[in-house]
């Protein structure tokens, strides 16, 4: 999905599903925050840069803990690195398909109650 796509109801629902999927799957102290941060920056400029030291200070953890948290979000498939800035910072984009998977699983669970 293009980061410049207009914010239709369907697009907003897809972004919300992605953030909700992160909240359910990334159960670490701060892991659930990363998808929301990435999608916000991605919408603004096409990629996100996660400054480990700044995030660690903001959320009251060490830099290594925040680095491990970001690595866990990558390993879980919620964000992926698409390259590096000229300064050497990693550029990340959201993997919105994780939200699609979450929505499909949610709808399947709810269909058991509708019948």
Backbone as a ProteinNet text record, in pm:
[ID]
protein_1_A
[PRIMARY]
XXXXXXXXXXXXXXXXXXXXXXXXXXXXXXXXXXXXXXXXXXXXXXXXXXXXXXXXXXXXXXXXXXXXXXXXXXXXXXXXXXXXXXXXXXXXXXXXXXXXXXXXXXXXXXXXXXX
[TERTIARY]
85.5	0	89.7	49.2	123.6	99	204.9	189.6	114.8	101.1	30.2	-115.7	-162.4	-302	-395.3	-505.7	-599.8	-655.7	-687.8	-740	-889.5	-920.5	-1059.1	-1093.3	-1219.7	-1261.1	-1191.2	-1176.4	-1111.2	-963.3	-896.3	-755	-735.8	-819.5	-810.1	-835.6	-931.7	-959.7	-839.5	-772.5	-654.4	-541.7	-519.9	-418.3	-453.3	-579.3	-624.8	-605.6	-638	-616.8	-469.2	-383.3	-238.6	-192.2	-238	-198.8	-256.6	-380.9	-441.1	-367.5	-328.2	-252.6	-121.9	-57.6	65.4	41.3	-70	-102.4	-125.6	-183.8	-209.5	-87.3	-6.1	105.7	234.3	253.8	379.2	356.5	372	334.8	446.7	555.3	661.1	616.4	694.6	656.5	631.2	712.6	698.7	681	683.2	674.6	548.6	438.6	312.3	312.4	404.1	410.1	475	563.8	645.8	562.4	466.6	388	318	265.3	198.5	297.4	416.1	518.7	562.6	579.1	624.8	518.6	394.1	289.9	270.5	286	272.4	380.3	505.6	615	607.1	567.8	555.2	452.9	340.9	239.1	293.4	380.3	433.6	539.9	632.8	745.6	782	705	732	820.6	874.3	955	962.9	1004.6	1020.8	1165.1	1212.4	1343.4	1318.2	1362.7	1342.5	1472.5	1476.2	1594.1	1590.4	1673.2	1672.4	1691	1786.5	1814.6	1695.5	1635.5	1520.3	1401.9	1372.8	1262.1	1289.1	1411.3	1446.5	1423.8	1467.9	1449	1299.8	1225.7	1082.1	1006.8	1039.5	965.3	1033.6	1143.7	1206.4	1274.9	1337.7	1414.2	1552.6	1639.5	1773.8	1775.5	1882.2	1893.9	1897.2	1967.9	1975.3	1837.4	1760.8	1625.5	1540.1	1549.6	1471.3	1517.8	1648.3	1699.6	1645.5	1646.1	1592.2	1442.3	1371.3	1228.1	1204.6	1279.7	1265.3	1301.5	1407.1	1446.4	1335.4	1267.6	1156.3	1039.3	1014.3	905.5	939.7	1067.2	1111.2	1096	1143.1	1134.4	990.5	899.6	758.1	691.1	762.3	710.1	617.9	627	540.9	604	736.6	805.5	919.8	962.9	1080.3	1167.6	1296.1	1393.7	1400.7	1393	1396.6	1525	1611.7	1736.6	1791.8	1886.6	1953.4	1953.3	1947.2	1959	2105.9	2136.8	2278.2	2358.9	2290.8	2358.3	2375.7	2321.8	2335.8	2222.5	2116.3	2002.4	1912.4	1863	1773.4	1638.3	1584.8	1452.4	1356.5	1243.8	1147	1012.9	941.2	804	717	588.4	500	468.2	442.6	396.9	246.8	168	24	-49	14	-47.5	-71.6	8.6	-13	-149.1	-190.7	-323.5	-432.5	-408	-504.6	-522.3	-411.2	-417.2	-494.8	-469.8	-538.7	-689.3	-729	-870.7	-936.7	-869.7	-925.5	-944.6	-845.8	-856.6	-966.1	-977.8	-1081.7	-1219.8	-1237	-1366.6	-1403.1	-1303.4	-1328.5	-1374	-1307.4	-1346.9	-1488.2	-1520.4	-1652.4	-1763.3	-1729.1	-1831.9	-1886.8	-1808.3	-1854.8	-1969.3	-1974.5	-2078.2	-2201	-2186.1	-2296.8	-2391.3	-2340.5	-2421.9	-2526.2
-117.6	0	123.5	220.8	345.1	433.9	493.7	578.3	708	741.6	863.8	838.1	716.1	683.1	769.7	811.7	894	816	887	822.6	797.3	687.2	644.8	563.6	532.6	449.4	314.4	257.7	127.8	136.1	242.1	261	278.2	359.9	381.2	250.4	170	40.6	-51.6	-48.5	-133.1	-90.5	38.4	88.3	51.9	64	30.7	-118.2	-201.6	-345.3	-377.4	-307.8	-329	-293.1	-180.9	-138.3	-233.6	-276.5	-373	-505.7	-551.1	-676	-665.5	-550	-528.1	-531.4	-474.2	-472.8	-614	-700	-837.3	-927.3	-907.2	-998	-956.4	-827.7	-777.8	-743.9	-841.6	-828.6	-776.7	-728.9	-674.4	-539.6	-487.2	-363.3	-248.2	-236.4	-126.9	-171.2	-300.4	-349.4	-306.5	-299.9	-262.8	-119.5	-37.1	103.4	121.9	32.7	49.7	53.5	-37.9	-28	107	162.1	292.3	402.5	397.7	497.6	487.2	364.2	343.6	388.8	353.8	389.9	541.2	607.8	753.5	819.7	781.3	839.1	798.2	675.2	624.4	705.3	739	821.2	960	1013	1146.9	1153	1052.9	1065.7	939.6	833.4	712	611.3	645.3	553.4	609.2	523.7	566	543.9	633.2	617	609	500.6	479.9	510.4	622.2	662.3	592.1	491.6	406.1	484.7	574	649.5	737.6	802.6	888.7	807.4	695.2	609.4	553	512.3	457.8	562.6	684.3	793.1	822.4	825.7	855.1	752.3	624.3	517.7	462.2	522.9	486.5	352.2	315.1	190.2	222.6	123.3	141.4	131.4	181.7	175.9	32.3	-53.9	-193.6	-258.9	-229.3	-283.8	-236.3	-108.8	-56.1	-116.8	-134.2	-197.3	-339.1	-412.7	-548.9	-548.9	-449.3	-437.8	-418	-327.7	-302.4	-428.3	-497.1	-622	-726.7	-731.2	-824.1	-792.3	-663.9	-623.1	-661.1	-647.2	-689.5	-841.2	-914.8	-1061	-1110.2	-1036.3	-1074.5	-1039.1	-966.9	-935.9	-815.4	-725.6	-607.6	-488.3	-483.7	-379.2	-444.6	-377.3	-427.4	-310.2	-338.1	-236.3	-231	-110.6	-96.1	-31.3	4.9	67.9	153.9	238.3	326.1	468	563.4	703.8	732.4	846.5	881.5	886.6	911.9	914.9	775.7	673.6	536.7	487	564.6	522.8	429.2	326.5	230.9	295.1	266.3	314.4	195.6	214.5	107.7	142.3	38.4	53.8	-50.1	-22.4	-120.4	-235.3	-350.9	-466.1	-477.6	-407.5	-397.1	-530.3	-625	-756.5	-823.3	-788.4	-844	-801.3	-679.6	-633.3	-706.8	-736.4	-812.4	-953	-1013.9	-1147.4	-1142.8	-1040.3	-1025.9	-1010.1	-928.9	-907.3	-1037.1	-1113.8	-1240.7	-1338.3	-1347.9	-1436.9	-1390	-1260.5	-1204.3	-1234	-1211.6	-1238.8	-1386.4	-1472.6	-1616.8	-1653.8	-1596	-1622.5	-1571.9	-1455.3	-1397.2	-1470.8	-1530	-1601	-1721	-1776.4	-1888.3	-1846.3	-1718.2	-1669.7	-1620.4	-1590.8	-1535.7	-1646.7	-1763.1	-1873.5	-1919.5
0	0	0	-75	-87.5	34	86.2	204.2	173	46.8	9.3	-24.3	-5.7	-35.9	48.6	-10.8	67.5	186.4	291.1	412.3	397.1	332.4	321.4	445.6	460.9	574.5	572.9	454.5	440.2	479.4	438.3	471.5	621.4	682.1	826.7	900.3	852.9	915.6	904.8	790.5	772	865.9	880.5	972.9	1116.9	1151.9	1286.8	1314.3	1216.4	1232.1	1253.1	1180.9	1194.2	1335.5	1386.5	1521.3	1625.7	1607.1	1700.1	1697.4	1579.2	1568.7	1646.4	1637.3	1712.8	1862.2	1905.3	2048.7	2100.8	2018.7	2062.7	2051	1948.7	1924.8	1995	2013.9	2071.3	2217.1	2300.4	2441.3	2531.4	2472.9	2557.8	2613.4	2703.5	2771.8	2674.1	2570.6	2476.2	2331.6	2305.2	2167.8	2095.6	2166.4	2104.1	2052.7	2102.3	2060.9	1923.3	1887.6	1768.1	1639.5	1617.3	1493.3	1476.4	1583.2	1573.9	1538.9	1597.5	1565.6	1420.1	1373.2	1235.8	1136.3	1160.8	1063.8	1058.2	1170.9	1173.4	1087.2	1108.6	1030.6	884.2	858.9	722.5	644.1	708.1	641.4	607.4	691.3	669.4	560.7	558.2	466.7	390	404.5	328.2	397.1	512.3	591.7	732.9	824.8	964.6	1006.5	1091.5	1153.9	1304	1364.3	1507	1579.9	1647.1	1723.6	1858.7	1872.8	1990.5	2119.6	2123.6	2245.9	2284.5	2186.8	2214.5	2264.7	2198.7	2242.5	2381.9	2407.8	2539.5	2648.3	2622.1	2719.1	2738.7	2630	2636.7	2719	2701.6	2767.1	2891.7	2933.1	3059.1	3061.7	2951.5	2945.9	2892.9	2893.6	2839.6	2688.2	2627.6	2481.5	2430.8	2503.4	2461	2466.9	2569.9	2581.1	2464.3	2430.1	2318.3	2187.3	2171.9	2050.5	2039.3	2149.8	2150.1	2120.2	2169.3	2142	1992.8	1932.1	1787.9	1709.1	1749.5	1683.1	1694.4	1809.4	1827	1736.2	1712.9	1623.7	1479.8	1443.5	1310	1296.2	1396.7	1393.6	1387.4	1451.1	1449.2	1316.6	1230.3	1098.5	1091.5	1187.9	1187.1	1116.6	1112.2	1037	962	855.6	784.2	744.1	736.4	697.8	545.9	491	345.7	296.3	386	346	457.3	419.4	514.8	460.1	552	514.4	483.4	423.7	402.2	532.2	644.4	774.7	833.6	767.8	815.1	903.2	921.3	1003.9	924.7	991.1	925.8	897.6	778.1	739.6	745.1	814.2	832.9	769.2	728.2	680.3	751.4	765.6	829.2	734.1	790.2	713.2	741.1	660	684.1	669.1	602.7	587.5	722.5	822.7	957.3	1011.3	981.1	1020	944.8	816.7	737	794.6	834	895.8	1026.2	1105.2	1233.2	1211.7	1114.2	1084.4	1040.2	954.2	906.4	1022.9	1111.1	1226.8	1321.2	1340	1426.7	1370.4	1241	1177.7	1186.8	1173.6	1185	1326.1	1427	1566.1	1592.9	1542.5	1568	1492.4	1378.8	1300.9	1377.9	1469.1	1550.8	1641.5	1679.1	1768.1	1694.1	1566.4	1487.6	1443.4	1419.9	1368.3	1462.6
[MASK]
+++++++++++++++++++++++++++++++++++++++++++++++++++++++++++++++++++++++++++++++++++++++++++++++++++++++++++++++++++

